[in-house]
Amino acid sequence: MDNYVSVIFCRNCKSRFVDAGEWTQDGKVVVQCRSCNAKEVLSNFTLGRGRISNAELQNARDTAAKKDRYER
């Protein structure tokens, strides 16, 4: 079974509960963290989705972000 996901993480509090719920008049997306209420306007990006396996999805769920570090 394949899973389709799009994920944005909050750099402020490391939450995975980030919503892209608003768009500005000039087409920029406003993302907001549901955990700490941080907001950011993004331009020059679009949201998409990726197909991942169940094993990859579980690995992502088990991986915690570390301050000032990211996986490549």
N, C-alpha and C positions, 0 to 999 in steps of 0.2 A: 504494500500500500504506500502510495506517495503522499506527501504532505506539501502544501503550498503555504509559505509563510512570508511575511514582511515584518521586520522588527526594527524598532528604533529604541536605543537605550538612553537614559538620562545620565549625562556626565556629572550632574550635580549630586544626585543621591544614588546612582547606579540602578535605578528602578527600570524594569522592563515594561511598566504600565504607562506608555506614552501614546497619546492620541494625536492624529492629524485631523483636527476637526473643523478648522476654519481656513478660509482663503481670503487674501486681501484683494482689493480692487484691481491691483496690477498683477494678479496671478501668483503671488507667493503664498506658500503654505505656512500656517501657524501651528506649531506643535506644542503640546502642553503635557507635562508630567502629572499624572493623577496622584502621585505620592507626595511630591514636594511643591506642586503647582508652578514649577519653573516653566517659562514660555520662551519660545524662540521663533523668529521668522526666518524661513529658509528660502533662498532664491537659487536659481540655476540647478535645481535638483528635481527629480520626480520620484514618486514612490512606485515600486514594482514588487514582484513576488518571485520567490525562488522555490524550486522543487527539491525537496530533501527526503532522504529515507527516514524510517523510524529510528534507526540507530543514531543518525546525525541529529535528529530532533532531540532525542534523549540526551545526547552529549551536550548540546546547547543549553538544555535545561539544567544540567549538572555543573555548568561552567559559570563561575562567578567573575565579574569584572574586577580588576585591580586598579587602584588609583594610578593615573598617568601611564598605564600600560594597555596594550591591546594585542590581540592575536592577528597574525597575518595569514 
